Amino acid sequence: MTISLDGKVAVVTGSGRGIGRAYARALADAGAAVVVNDVDADVADEAVTSITGAGGRAVAEVVPVGTAEAADRLVGRAVEAFGRLDIMVTNAGILRDRVLWKMTDDDFDSVISTHLRGTFTCVRSAVNRMKEQGEGGRILVVSSIAGQRGNFGQTNYAAAKAGIAAFARTWAMELARLKITANAIVPNALTRMVASIPGMGGIVDAAENGQTIPDTIRKGWGMGLPEDVAPLAVFLASDEAAGITGQCIGLGGDKLALWSHPREISIAYSDGRWTPEGIADAWQTAVGLQPETYGISFLQKQ
C-alpha cells in the first residue's frame, strides 16, 4: 500500500525550517500541494524551492500566526494558488523559557498567542473553508510532551501545548458531522528549539553534523531527526486515517506512541459531604497511594 495525497492541498504553519519544514516536504512528496508559512521570507522561499525542486508543488505565505487576519491569509493563499484546502497543520511555535518567578507577561503572552491563539485562528479559518467545500478535511494540531507531562521553565509553552491537545479532543466532537478529523501530533525531534534546553545543545549539534543517533536516544527517548516525525502527518492527512480523530499521537526517532487522555484513576466515596480529615485519610489509604508522575524523564536525567 502506498499512501497518496494527490489532489489534496495543505497549509503548514511554521514550515520554513525544523519539523514544520519536514512536514511540508513529506506532504508534498506524498502528492499534496503545500502552502509554506514562516515569518522569514528567505527561509520560506528556500523551503518552497526545496519542494518544487524535487517535483512538488508549493507556495509561500510570510506572516506571523496568531491573528484572525493571518489565518485568513494562509487559507486564502491555498485557495488562490491551488483552488481548495484539505489539510491544516498548525506547527508554528516559539519558546520563551524562564522559571515562573522570572517569566514576564510578554514571555507568557507571546507564546500563548503564537501556539494557542495561532492554532485556534488557523483551524477556525480552515474549517470554515472546508465547510464550504463540503468534502471533509484533516486538522493536525501540534502538541508537545511538555504539554502532556509539564517541563521545568516552560509554564507558557506547556500550558499552550496542553490546551492544543484539548483542542483536538473538543474539535473531534464538533467536526465529526462535517467529516473533518482533528488529531494532535506529539513530536519529539532534535531541532534548534530543543537545542536551547540545558544539556541538549551538544546532542542536537551532533545530529545536525550527521553523527549517528544512538538507540538510547532514538528508542529510549523516542527522539530523532525532524524527518522521523513527518510520516505521521502524511498518515493522519490521508484517507487511511479517516476513522481516527480526537487522538494525541507521538512520533520521534523509532518510537510511535498513543498518548492517554486525562481520566480518573483512583476513586473513593463518602456517605455525605467530605471533610478535610476524611480526605486526608482517603488520600493516605486509597486515592493517593500511587500519585501520578510529572515532568519529562529523559530531560530530568540530563
NUBATI-402208 format. One record per residue: residue in one letter; x, y, z of N, C-alpha, C in turn. Coordinates in steps of 0.02 Angstrom, whole numbers, padded with zeros to 5 digits, always signed. Layout:
# NUBATI-402208
AXYZXYZXYZ
...
//
This chain:
# NUBATI-402208
M+00042-00060+00000+00000+00000+00000+00044+00062+00000
T+00029+00108-00044+00063+00173-00046+00013+00227-00029
I+00027+00265+00022-00018+00320+00041-00006+00379-00004
S-00059+00403-00035-00055+00459-00082-00100+00516-00059
L-00074+00577-00068-00113+00637-00054-00124+00677-00118
D-00123+00642-00174-00134+00676-00238-00200+00713-00238
G-00198+00775-00261-00258+00816-00265-00274+00853-00201
K-00238+00840-00148-00250+00874-00084-00208+00937-00078
V-00232+00984-00038-00196+01047-00028-00189+01058+00048
A-00128+01075+00069-00113+01082+00140-00082+01150+00155
V-00097+01175+00213-00061+01232+00243-00022+01205+00302
V+00042+01221+00306+00083+01202+00363+00113+01266+00393
T+00091+01285+00451+00118+01345+00482+00186+01331+00512
G+00228+01382+00512+00295+01375+00539+00336+01322+00503
S+00332+01321+00436+00362+01267+00399+00424+01286+00359
G+00455+01342+00378+00515+01362+00344+00576+01323+00365
R+00574+01294+00424+00631+01257+00450+00607+01205+00500
G+00653+01162+00522+00639+01115+00575+00585+01064+00558
I+00546+01045+00609+00494+00994+00599+00441+01018+00550
G+00423+01082+00551+00374+01108+00505+00394+01098+00433
R+00458+01111+00419+00482+01101+00351+00480+01027+00332
A+00495+00984+00379+00492+00912+00366+00420+00891+00351
Y+00371+00919+00388+00301+00904+00374+00284+00926+00302
A+00302+00987+00285+00284+01014+00220+00315+00972+00164
R+00378+00954+00172+00412+00915+00120+00380+00845+00114
A+00365+00814+00170+00335+00747+00168+00266+00749+00136
L+00225+00799+00153+00159+00805+00123+00164+00815+00048
A+00212+00857+00027+00222+00869-00044+00247+00807-00079
D+00292+00770-00048+00318+00709-00077+00262+00657-00087
A+00211+00661-00044+00154+00615-00049+00102+00639-00100
G+00113+00698-00129+00069+00721-00182+00029+00783-00168
A+00030+00807-00105-00009+00867-00088+00026+00930-00112
A-00014+00980-00129+00012+01048-00140+00014+01082-00072
V+00066+01121-00059+00078+01146+00008+00089+01222+00009
V+00057+01255+00058+00072+01324+00074+00122+01323+00132
V+00182+01347+00118+00235+01352+00168+00229+01419+00203
N+00230+01418+00269+00224+01480+00308+00284+01489+00353
D+00308+01551+00356+00361+01569+00403+00359+01645+00411
V+00394+01670+00461+00400+01742+00470+00459+01770+00432
D+00503+01727+00408+00563+01746+00371+00553+01729+00297
A+00550+01779+00254+00536+01767+00183+00589+01725+00150
D+00652+01737+00167+00706+01698+00136+00701+01624+00155
V+00686+01611+00218+00680+01543+00241+00620+01508+00207
A+00564+01544+00203+00505+01516+00171+00518+01501+00097
D+00550+01548+00063+00565+01538-00008+00612+01479-00019
E+00660+01472+00026+00707+01416+00021+00670+01349+00028
A+00623+01346+00076+00584+01285+00086+00541+01270+00024
V+00512+01321-00005+00472+01312-00066+00516+01286-00123
T+00575+01315-00131+00620+01293-00183+00641+01221-00174
S+00651+01201-00111+00668+01132-00097+00613+01084-00119
I+00551+01104-00108+00494+01061-00127+00484+01060-00203
T+00484+01119-00233+00473+01121-00305+00531+01091-00344
G+00591+01098-00317+00649+01068-00349+00647+00993-00351
A+00609+00964-00304+00601+00891-00301+00539+00869-00338
G+00507+00915-00374+00448+00897-00414+00382+00910-00380
G+00382+00940-00320+00320+00953-00284+00292+01021-00300
R+00234+01036-00271+00200+01100-00281+00197+01136-00214
A+00220+01199-00214+00220+01237-00152+00224+01311-00167
V+00194+01351-00123+00199+01423-00124+00211+01446-00052
A+00234+01508-00045+00248+01534+00022+00197+01588+00041
E+00184+01592+00106+00146+01648+00134+00182+01669+00198
V+00210+01729+00195+00252+01753+00250+00209+01796+00297
V+00195+01769+00356+00154+01805+00404+00160+01770+00472
P+00165+01807+00527+00165+01776+00593+00095+01754+00612
V+00086+01691+00632+00020+01668+00650+00000+01696+00718
G-00065+01696+00729-00092+01720+00792-00158+01755+00781
T-00159+01802+00734-00220+01841+00722-00266+01806+00673
A-00328+01826+00674-00376+01800+00626-00357+01821+00555
E-00330+01882+00548-00309+01906+00482-00254+01862+00453
A-00206+01841+00494-00152+01798+00470-00180+01730+00449
A-00226+01704+00488-00257+01639+00471-00294+01643+00405
D-00332+01696+00395-00369+01704+00333-00322+01711+00273
R-00265+01744+00284-00216+01750+00230-00189+01681+00209
L-00176+01639+00258-00149+01573+00243-00199+01531+00204
V-00260+01530+00228-00312+01492+00193-00325+01522+00124
G-00327+01588+00121-00338+01620+00057-00283+01605+00007
R-00221+01600+00031-00165+01584-00013-00172+01514-00042
A-00195+01467-00001-00206+01399-00026-00259+01398-00080
V-00313+01434-00069-00368+01434-00117-00347+01471-00181
E-00311+01526-00173-00288+01565-00230-00240+01524-00274
A-00193+01490-00242-00141+01455-00279-00164+01387-00304
F-00206+01352-00265-00221+01282-00281-00295+01266-00284
G-00338+01315-00268-00410+01306-00279-00449+01277-00221
R-00416+01255-00167-00452+01223-00113-00406+01217-00052
L-00434+01188+00002-00394+01172+00062-00421+01108+00093
D-00378+01060+00105-00398+00996+00133-00364+00980+00200
I-00306+01009+00212-00265+00990+00270-00237+01054+00302
M-00247+01062+00366-00216+01116+00404-00171+01086+00457
V-00107+01103+00455-00058+01081+00505-00033+01142+00542
T-00051+01147+00606-00032+01207+00645+00031+01193+00685
N+00087+01205+00654+00152+01189+00683+00189+01249+00712
A+00172+01309+00692+00211+01368+00711+00217+01375+00786
G+00277+01393+00808+00287+01400+00880+00351+01436+00896
I+00353+01463+00957+00413+01496+00983+00423+01473+01055
L+00483+01485+01081+00498+01472+01150+00519+01536+01185
R+00497+01545+01246+00519+01598+01290+00526+01568+01360
D+00575+01524+01367+00581+01484+01428+00611+01524+01486
R+00577+01523+01542+00601+01552+01604+00564+01518+01661
V+00595+01514+01719+00559+01489+01777+00503+01538+01795
L+00453+01513+01829+00392+01551+01843+00406+01622+01868
W+00449+01628+01918+00458+01693+01951+00499+01742+01909
K+00526+01719+01853+00563+01763+01808+00526+01774+01741
M+00471+01738+01731+00435+01743+01669+00395+01808+01667
T+00405+01847+01614+00369+01911+01607+00302+01900+01573
D+00260+01952+01577+00196+01949+01543+00207+01939+01468
D+00257+01972+01440+00270+01965+01369+00294+01895+01351
D+00336+01866+01394+00357+01796+01383+00296+01751+01379
F+00250+01760+01424+00190+01718+01426+00144+01732+01366
D+00129+01796+01356+00080+01814+01305+00104+01796+01235
S+00168+01805+01220+00192+01791+01152+00188+01718+01136
V+00204+01674+01184+00200+01602+01172+00127+01580+01166
I+00084+01604+01209+00013+01587+01205-00017+01612+01139
S+00002+01672+01118-00026+01699+01056-00006+01657+00995
T+00058+01639+00992+00081+01601+00934+00053+01530+00934
H+00061+01495+00990+00041+01425+00992-00035+01416+00998
L-00063+01444+01051-00133+01429+01067-00181+01469+01023
R-00173+01535+01023-00217+01576+00982-00204+01562+00908
G-00141+01553+00889-00125+01539+00819-00156+01474+00795
T-00157+01424+00837-00191+01362+00819-00266+01372+00812
F-00295+01407+00860-00367+01421+00858-00388+01459+00795
T-00353+01513+00780-00374+01554+00723-00363+01518+00657
C-00307+01482+00651-00293+01447+00588-00343+01391+00576
V-00359+01354+00629-00406+01299+00621-00476+01326+00607
R-00495+01378+00641-00562+01407+00629-00569+01428+00556
S-00519+01462+00530-00522+01484+00461-00522+01425+00413
A-00481+01374+00428-00478+01315+00386-00545+01278+00385
V-00575+01270+00443-00638+01234+00448-00694+01270+00410
N-00694+01336+00414-00744+01373+00376-00738+01360+00301
R-00676+01356+00278-00666+01340+00207-00686+01268+00192
M-00667+01222+00234-00685+01151+00224-00760+01142+00225
K-00795+01179+00267-00868+01175+00268-00897+01197+00200
E-00870+01250+00172-00894+01273+00107-00883+01220+00053
Q-00827+01186+00056-00812+01135+00006-00856+01074+00015
G-00874+01058+00078-00919+01003+00092-00890+00934+00080
E-00824+00928+00082-00792+00863+00068-00749+00838+00125
G-00760+00865+00185-00720+00844+00242-00651+00877+00243
G-00608+00850+00285-00541+00878+00289-00502+00849+00347
R-00442+00873+00355-00397+00848+00407-00368+00908+00446
I-00376+00907+00512-00346+00956+00556-00292+00920+00596
L-00230+00943+00589-00174+00915+00627-00143+00971+00668
V-00157+00969+00733-00128+01018+00778-00066+00987+00810
V-00021+01029+00833+00043+01003+00859+00047+01019+00933
S+00046+00966+00974+00054+00973+01046+00127+00960+01063
S+00141+00935+01121+00210+00925+01143+00211+00879+01204
I+00267+00845+01214+00275+00807+01275+00269+00853+01336
A+00294+00915+01329+00288+00962+01384+00215+00977+01401
G+00172+00976+01350+00101+00987+01362+00068+00927+01394
Q+00096+00868+01385+00069+00808+01416+00096+00797+01486
R+00160+00817+01497+00194+00800+01559+00216+00859+01602
G+00218+00919+01572+00248+00976+01605+00324+00975+01596
N+00356+01034+01601+00428+01037+01595+00455+01099+01629
F+00509+01091+01664+00539+01146+01703+00554+01205+01657
G+00533+01264+01678+00547+01325+01641+00501+01339+01583
Q+00448+01299+01576+00405+01305+01517+00331+01315+01537
T+00318+01358+01585+00250+01373+01605+00207+01391+01544
N+00231+01438+01504+00193+01462+01447+00184+01409+01393
Y+00239+01377+01375+00239+01327+01322+00198+01265+01341
A+00208+01240+01402+00171+01181+01424+00096+01194+01427
A+00077+01253+01451+00007+01271+01455-00024+01275+01385
A+00012+01306+01338-00013+01311+01270-00021+01242+01238
K+00029+01200+01246+00027+01135+01214-00025+01089+01246
A-00037+01096+01311-00091+01058+01342-00158+01081+01315
G-00165+01146+01306-00226+01172+01277-00238+01148+01206
I-00184+01141+01168-00190+01116+01099-00214+01044+01098
A-00190+01003+01145-00215+00935+01150-00289+00934+01165
A-00311+00980+01208-00382+00985+01223-00422+01009+01163
F-00392+01052+01122-00424+01072+01059-00443+01010+01018
A-00394+00965+01010-00405+00906+00967-00464+00865+00992
R-00468+00855+01057-00523+00815+01085-00590+00850+01075
T-00591+00916+01084-00653+00953+01077-00674+00957+01004
W-00627+00973+00961-00644+00981+00890-00663+00915+00857
A-00636+00860+00883-00656+00795+00856-00731+00785+00862
M-00759+00808+00917-00832+00803+00927-00869+00852+00883
E-00846+00914+00881-00882+00966+00845-00880+00956+00769
L-00825+00927+00744-00815+00922+00672-00835+00855+00641
A-00856+00809+00684-00871+00741+00659-00924+00742+00604
R-00976+00780+00613-01031+00779+00564-01010+00811+00498
L-00954+00848+00499-00928+00879+00438-00877+00835+00403
K-00865+00776+00432-00815+00729+00406-00745+00759+00406
I-00732+00800+00458-00666+00829+00468-00637+00798+00531
T-00580+00769+00526-00547+00739+00585-00501+00791+00616
A-00489+00783+00681-00444+00827+00718-00401+00785+00764
N-00337+00786+00753-00289+00748+00794-00230+00791+00813
A-00199+00774+00868-00139+00810+00892-00078+00766+00882
I-00029+00793+00849+00037+00760+00844+00078+00781+00904
V+00112+00733+00935+00157+00747+00990+00227+00730+00965
P+00262+00779+00934+00326+00763+00902+00384+00765+00952
N+00437+00731+00934+00497+00732+00976+00557+00727+00929
A+00592+00782+00920+00648+00783+00872+00702+00830+00895
L+00761+00818+00870+00819+00858+00886+00820+00918+00839
T+00796+00975+00864+00791+01036+00824+00826+01094+00860
R+00830+01151+00827+00860+01210+00857+00821+01232+00919
M+00755+01223+00919+00716+01240+00978+00737+01197+01037
V+00746+01132+01024+00766+01086+01077+00837+01102+01102
A+00879+01127+01057+00948+01142+01075+00953+01195+01129
S+00900+01235+01137+00901+01287+01189+00890+01259+01259
I+00868+01196+01264+00857+01164+01329+00925+01143+01358
P+00939+01160+01421+01003+01142+01450+01019+01068+01443
G+01080+01054+01418+01103+00986+01410+01088+00956+01342
M+01048+00990+01300+01028+00962+01236+01067+00989+01177
G+01101+01045+01186+01135+01078+01131+01185+01034+01095
G+01227+00999+01133+01278+00956+01103+01248+00898+01065
I+01193+00871+01090+01160+00815+01057+01131+00837+00990
V+01100+00896+00990+01071+00923+00928+01127+00938+00877
D+01181+00967+00901+01237+00983+00856+01264+00919+00824
A+01272+00867+00863+01298+00804+00837+01252+00775+00783
A+01186+00777+00796+01138+00751+00747+01140+00792+00683
E+01143+00858+00689+01145+00901+00630+01209+00893+00590
N+01262+00871+00623+01326+00859+00589+01330+00789+00559
G+01274+00752+00562+01271+00688+00529+01293+00629+00570
Q+01307+00640+00634+01327+00584+00677+01268+00539+00690
T+01281+00475+00696+01228+00426+00708+01197+00438+00777
I+01131+00439+00778+01095+00447+00842+01088+00379+00873
P+01114+00368+00933+01113+00302+00964+01042+00279+00982
D+01034+00214+00990+00969+00185+01008+00944+00211+01075
T+00990+00228+01120+00968+00255+01184+00927+00319+01176
I+00940+00355+01122+00902+00416+01107+00845+00401+01059
R+00858+00365+01005+00806+00352+00954+00749+00310+00983
K+00765+00261+01023+00714+00217+01052+00699+00236+01125
G+00752+00244+01165+00742+00258+01236+00708+00324+01248
W+00731+00377+01214+00700+00443+01221+00645+00454+01169
G+00643+00411+01118+00596+00422+01063+00611+00487+01027
M+00675+00498+01011+00696+00562+00983+00744+00551+00926
G+00731+00584+00870+00775+00579+00813+00775+00643+00773
L+00776+00638+00707+00778+00696+00664+00707+00720+00649
P+00698+00783+00626+00632+00807+00607+00599+00762+00555
E+00639+00735+00509+00611+00692+00457+00581+00628+00484
D+00601+00608+00545+00572+00548+00575+00500+00559+00598
V+00482+00622+00611+00415+00638+00635+00366+00646+00577
A+00390+00668+00520+00347+00688+00464+00299+00635+00439
P+00318+00570+00438+00271+00520+00412+00204+00518+00448
L+00203+00539+00512+00140+00538+00548+00091+00589+00519
A+00117+00647+00498+00073+00697+00467+00044+00671+00402
V+00084+00636+00363+00060+00608+00299+00005+00557+00313
F+00016+00513+00360-00033+00462+00377-00099+00493+00400
L-00095+00539+00448-00156+00568+00476-00193+00612+00425
A-00157+00637+00375-00188+00678+00323-00221+00635+00269
S-00210+00571+00270-00231+00527+00215-00300+00496+00227
D-00326+00464+00175-00389+00428+00180-00383+00368+00228
E-00323+00342+00236-00312+00286+00281-00329+00303+00354
A-00328+00368+00370-00341+00390+00439-00410+00421+00446
A-00455+00406+00400-00522+00436+00402-00560+00421+00466
G-00546+00365+00497-00582+00346+00558-00546+00365+00623
I-00492+00402+00617-00452+00420+00676-00463+00493+00691
T-00487+00509+00751-00498+00578+00770-00497+00584+00846
G-00480+00644+00870-00478+00657+00942-00420+00625+00978
Q-00368+00607+00942-00312+00571+00972-00249+00614+00978
C-00208+00598+01027-00141+00628+01034-00091+00572+01019
I-00055+00579+00964-00011+00526+00940+00060+00552+00936
G+00106+00517+00967+00175+00538+00969+00218+00499+00920
L+00267+00534+00891+00317+00502+00849+00382+00539+00857
G+00435+00500+00865+00502+00529+00870+00553+00474+00867
G+00606+00483+00827+00655+00430+00820+00621+00367+00794
D+00629+00313+00832+00599+00249+00812+00535+00233+00852
K+00510+00281+00889+00455+00268+00937+00390+00301+00915
L+00339+00260+00904+00271+00282+00890+00228+00266+00951
A+00188+00315+00974+00151+00304+01036+00083+00339+01034
L+00034+00308+01064-00031+00339+01076-00032+00363+01148
W-00043+00428+01157-00046+00457+01224-00116+00449+01253
S-00118+00437+01319-00182+00430+01353-00215+00499+01363
H-00281+00498+01372-00317+00558+01389-00323+00562+01465
P-00328+00622+01493-00339+00627+01566-00403+00590+01585
R-00398+00553+01640-00456+00515+01664-00447+00500+01738
E-00502+00484+01771-00498+00466+01841-00462+00398+01848
I-00414+00394+01893-00378+00331+01901-00385+00302+01971
S-00410+00341+02018-00419+00316+02086-00477+00355+02118
I-00524+00318+02146-00586+00350+02170-00604+00324+02239
A-00630+00367+02280-00659+00348+02345-00724+00386+02354
Y-00769+00358+02393-00833+00389+02405-00844+00399+02480
S-00884+00449+02496-00903+00461+02565-00979+00459+02571
D-01003+00440+02628-01075+00443+02641-01092+00514+02663
G-01106+00557+02614-01117+00627+02630-01055+00668+02614
R-01057+00732+02633-01004+00778+02615-00936+00758+02645
W-00885+00765+02605-00817+00750+02628-00794+00803+02679
T-00756+00783+02728-00722+00829+02774-00648+00830+02757
P-00613+00883+02776-00540+00884+02764-00505+00823+02795
E-00527+00803+02854-00497+00745+02887-00511+00681+02848
G-00572+00677+02821-00589+00618+02782-00549+00613+02718
I-00537+00671+02686-00495+00673+02626-00424+00652+02642
A-00398+00677+02699-00330+00658+02719-00324+00583+02729
D-00374+00554+02760-00373+00481+02771-00378+00443+02705
A-00424+00465+02662-00432+00431+02598-00370+00437+02555
W-00337+00495+02558-00276+00504+02519-00222+00455+02542
Q-00216+00446+02606-00164+00403+02634-00179+00328+02626
T-00243+00311+02621-00261+00240+02621-00288+00215+02554
A-00307+00261+02508-00338+00238+02446-00318+00281+02386
V-00346+00341+02383-00340+00382+02323-00268+00401+02307
G-00228+00417+02357-00161+00442+02345-00105+00392+02351
L-00121+00328+02349-00070+00277+02358-00019+00276+02300
Q-00041+00293+02240+00004+00295+02182-00006+00360+02144
P+00020+00415+02171+00011+00480+02137+00044+00480+02069
E+00019+00520+02024+00044+00525+01956+00113+00558+01954
T+00155+00535+01909+00219+00566+01898+00211+00627+01852
Y+00262+00667+01847+00260+00726+01804+00330+00742+01781
G+00334+00783+01728+00399+00801+01701+00420+00752+01646
I+00469+00774+01605+00495+00735+01550+00556+00697+01575
S+00551+00632+01578+00600+00591+01613+00670+00598+01584
F+00678+00598+01518+00745+00598+01491+00779+00666+01501
L+00740+00720+01506+00769+00785+01519+00789+00791+01592
Q+00753+00758+01636+00769+00761+01707+00835+00724+01722
K+00855+00681+01676+00918+00644+01686+00979+00680+01659
Q+00966+00737+01625+01022+00774+01596+01065+00807+01649
//
